[in-house]
Amino acid sequence: MAGAPSDAAAHFVDFQDVWLAYNEELLRENHFAVEAIDLKVKRGEFIAIVGPSGCGKSTFMKLATGLKMPSMGKIRIDGSPVTGPLKISGMAFQAPSLLPWRTTVDNVLLPLEIVEPYRSNFKAKRKEYVERARKLLQKVGLAGYEDKFPWQLSGGMQQRASICRALIHEPKMLLLDEPFGALDAFTREELWCILRDLWTEQQFNVILVTHDLRESVFLADTVYVMSKSPGRFVVKREIELPRPRELELTYTKEFTDIVLELRGHIGAIRGSAGNTGIGAAQTAAAVSH
């Protein structure tokens, strides 16, 4: 009879008491960018990370992708220890960073020209990869724009192409660092729905860093709030709103109550010199929730 799955196998993302100092001198001085990070994320789960500016959200992303190694603690992704940059992850940022001399479809194909095993087979399988890219672009509403250059696309279109580029190698985990922050409200909400649909269809893990609390509540299964630097998770808020979620949900009392609750936690963090007094009471209660 098969036994219960191990703890490592049960979680796709597993941070165990992770601390990071950016260099040896800072480590000797006990000056950490993030500290005491414990996080377990189920396979296929969508999480969002919010918190005050400079709290270590982007540092956490570097740890999750293997771009930075922890000073202390252990990280496992998909059951394996993280020892370097992960090939099973894709990433998109606030700036789309499309190469201006490449068409939309060629920008989307870029990871396949760089990441093995796709790189070795790129010439032989280019036709197949182009078809994959075109299907992705169609899903995000960019059919007909495959052969346009970045300067011929709006900001929202460029960001859609950026997300396609992050997904072209069919990663198991998508990391998004403020991907919609520079867009107008209507375009941003449109892209929320596109991301929602891609995630629902493909069920990859998502780690979203955002300052937009509405965005985090609309998209995520769980929202984590980070403290001031050195960053650590002080609030875990499971979002039990039913799926699939439509934009109309964002106008309901149930939704806005969660947003206001998260805003209260961040306000307490921003207003405290450390994690003391009211801020400590609120965040301690939230972590135990």
KAPEWO-V86875 format. One record per residue. RES is the residue in one letter. SS is DSSP state (2 for helix, 1 for strand, 0 for the rest). BURIAL is b if it has 24 or more other C-alpha atoms within 12 Angstrom, else e. D_FIRST is the distance of its C-alpha to the first C-alpha in Angstrom with 2 decimals. Layout:
RES&SS&BURIAL&D_FIRST  RES&SS&BURIAL&D_FIRST
This chain:
M&0&e&0.00  A&0&e&3.78  G&0&e&6.41  A&0&e&9.66  P&0&e&12.21  S&0&e&14.78  D&2&e&18.21  A&2&b&19.81  A&2&e&17.61  A&2&e&18.10  H&0&b&21.86  F&0&b&24.07  V&1&b&27.00  D&1&b&26.67  F&1&b&29.93  Q&1&b&29.82  D&1&e&33.27  V&1&b&35.18  W&1&b&38.94  L&1&b&41.39  A&0&b&45.01  Y&0&b&46.76  N&0&e&48.40  E&2&e&48.76  E&2&e&51.87  L&2&e&50.23  L&2&e&47.25  R&2&e&49.69  E&0&e&51.31  N&0&e&48.00  H&0&e&48.87  F&0&b&45.65  A&0&b&45.25  V&1&b&41.89  E&1&b&40.33  A&1&b&37.19  I&1&b&35.26  D&1&b&31.78  L&1&b&30.13  K&1&b&26.69  V&1&b&26.73  K&0&b&23.97  R&0&b&23.66  G&0&b&26.45  E&0&b&28.25  F&1&b&32.07  I&1&b&33.67  A&1&b&37.38  I&1&b&39.20  V&1&b&42.66  G&1&b&45.12  P&0&b&48.68  S&0&b&50.16  G&0&e&49.49  C&0&b&46.45  G&0&b&44.17  K&2&b&42.44  S&2&b&43.33  T&2&b&42.40  F&2&b&38.90  M&2&b&38.77  K&2&b&39.85  L&2&b&37.05  A&2&b&34.46  T&2&b&35.76  G&0&b&36.14  L&0&e&39.92  K&0&b&40.18  M&0&b&38.19  P&0&b&37.79  S&0&b&40.03  M&1&b&37.28  G&1&b&33.66  K&1&b&30.79  I&1&b&30.00  R&1&b&26.90  I&1&b&26.98  D&0&b&24.10  G&0&e&22.07  S&1&e&24.89  P&1&b&27.77  V&0&b&31.06  T&0&e&33.60  G&0&e&36.11  P&0&e&36.95  L&0&b&34.02  K&0&b&34.26  I&0&b&31.65  S&1&b&34.02  G&1&b&37.19  M&1&b&39.97  A&1&b&43.01  F&1&b&45.83  Q&0&b&48.75  A&0&b&51.04  P&0&b&49.87  S&0&b&51.40  L&0&b&51.85  L&0&e&53.90  P&0&e&57.30  W&0&e&58.02  R&0&e&54.86  T&1&b&54.35  T&2&b&51.59  V&2&b&49.34  D&2&b&50.05  N&2&b&49.24  V&2&b&45.86  L&2&b&45.22  L&2&b&46.03  P&2&b&42.50  L&2&b&41.73  E&2&b&44.78  I&2&e&43.56  V&0&b&39.76  E&0&e&37.98  P&0&e&36.70  Y&2&e&38.97  R&2&e&42.11  S&2&e&42.07  N&2&e&41.75  F&2&e&43.98  K&2&e&47.03  A&2&e&45.19  K&2&e&43.09  R&2&e&45.69  K&2&e&46.21  E&2&e&42.51  Y&2&b&42.43  V&2&b&45.64  E&2&e&44.21  R&2&b&41.16  A&2&b&43.61  R&2&b&45.78  K&2&b&42.92  L&2&b&41.99  L&2&b&45.66  Q&2&e&45.95  K&2&b&43.07  V&0&b&44.94  G&0&b&48.27  L&0&b&49.89  A&0&e&50.42  G&0&e&53.95  Y&0&b&53.93  E&0&b&52.00  D&0&b&55.18  K&0&b&56.81  F&1&b&57.30  P&2&b&56.21  W&2&e&59.76  Q&2&e&59.73  L&0&b&56.74  S&0&e&56.72  G&2&b&54.73  G&2&b&52.07  M&2&b&51.85  Q&2&b&51.53  Q&2&b&48.65  R&2&b&46.85  A&2&b&47.34  S&2&b&46.04  I&2&b&42.77  C&2&b&42.49  R&2&b&43.10  A&2&b&40.27  L&2&b&37.87  I&0&b&39.16  H&0&b&36.62  E&0&b&33.78  P&0&b&32.58  K&0&b&29.37  M&1&b&31.52  L&1&b&35.08  L&1&b&37.30  L&1&b&40.48  D&1&b&43.28  E&0&b&45.82  P&0&b&45.77  F&0&b&47.95  G&0&b&50.21  A&0&e&53.30  L&0&b&53.22  D&0&e&55.15  A&2&e&53.44  F&2&e&53.28  T&2&e&51.90  R&2&b&49.37  E&2&b&48.02  E&2&b&47.97  L&2&b&45.80  W&2&b&43.44  C&2&b&42.78  I&2&b&42.40  L&2&b&39.84  R&2&b&38.02  D&2&e&37.86  L&2&b&36.75  W&2&b&33.91  T&2&e&32.87  E&2&e&32.86  Q&2&e&31.18  Q&0&e&29.01  F&0&b&29.72  N&1&b&29.82  V&1&b&33.35  I&1&b&35.16  L&1&b&38.62  V&1&b&41.41  T&0&b&44.25  H&0&b&47.19  D&0&b&47.10  L&2&b&45.35  R&2&b&45.60  E&2&b&43.87  S&2&b&41.00  V&2&b&40.49  F&2&b&40.84  L&2&b&38.34  A&0&b&35.69  D&0&b&32.58  T&1&b&33.43  V&1&b&36.76  Y&1&b&37.21  V&1&b&40.67  M&1&b&41.82  S&0&b&44.45  K&0&b&47.66  S&0&b&47.52  P&0&b&45.70  G&1&b&43.11  R&0&b&40.07  F&1&b&38.10  V&1&b&39.68  V&1&b&38.60  K&1&b&35.37  R&1&b&36.14  E&1&b&33.52  I&0&b&35.34  E&0&e&34.14  L&0&b&36.74  P&0&e&35.50  R&0&e&34.96  P&0&e&36.58  R&0&b&39.40  E&0&e&42.96  L&2&b&45.95  E&2&e&47.38  L&2&e&44.67  T&2&b&46.44  Y&2&e&49.41  T&0&e&47.59  K&2&e&47.87  E&2&e&44.10  F&2&b&44.04  T&2&e&47.20  D&2&e&46.10  I&2&b&43.11  V&2&b&45.46  L&2&e&47.93  E&2&b&45.31  L&2&b&44.30  R&2&b&48.00  G&2&e&48.60  H&2&b&46.02  I&2&b&47.57  G&2&b&51.04  A&2&b&50.19  I&2&b&48.88  R&2&b&51.97  G&0&e&54.30  S&0&e&53.02  A&0&e&53.98  G&0&e&50.50  N&0&b&47.72  T&0&e&49.92  G&2&e&51.41  I&2&e&50.56  G&2&b&48.47  A&2&b&46.30  A&2&e&45.83  Q&2&b&44.90  T&2&b&42.50  A&2&e&40.79  A&2&e&40.25  A&2&b&38.91  V&2&b&36.37  S&0&e&35.00  H&0&e&34.89
